[in-house]
């Protein structure tokens, strides 16, 4: 009799286990469970201001915004009305304190003036601009004496009146000219459990002037101003 054929069994190849990757994954899982809540976090707070920059009784307008307090970065000033919206504040709910490191300001709009060309630019200061700029002459000089953007002339409403200014990104230290904004406690905002504004502020202002001192900014500009603040939120101050 013929014997049955012998079937050779081919041994299965053992799957190689990448022990290094497995250990790394385990380490990530353990870290993800045991890692403590971060003591600080960088958060973006975005504030938009829509409305009219105008002053029916004066040939100049100064509208301004606080920059050291992320909860109060909306613009105000003049006789026009503004609508302010803000996002990002709730991301700081787990922290007690906040320090604004950098801001980016975007500015666009169009003229509502039927006959007068408008001059406009932005300034930055450690002093509230409206407390210093109180006349047409001071508005004209302040537009070039503060830390400022280039002057822009806006056409009348029947012309090419729409505009968009180059966004400006700036740090507190560039405005103050000192290391204090990133080290001093006076530039810190209390967020929780009770809000309190910082002792020291830095500001952005928008200066709008009519073509001459005899014309008031009756209609002014319809604008959108957006401030994006990079905020360091944390739970306590070093040494506190």
Buried (B, 14 or more C-beta within 10 A) or exposed (E): EEEEEEEEEEEEEEEEEEEEEEEEEEEEEEEEEEEEEEEBBEBEBBBBBBBBBBBEEBBBBBBBBBBBBBBBBBBBBBBBEBEBEBEBBEBBEEBBBBBBBBBBBBBBBBBBBEEBBBBBBBBBBBEBBBEBBEEBEBBBEBBEEBBBBEEBEBBBBEEEBEBEBEEBEBBBBEBBEEEBBBEBBEBBBBBBEEEEEBEBBBBBBBBBBBBEBEBBBBBBBBBBBBBBBBBBBBBEEEEE
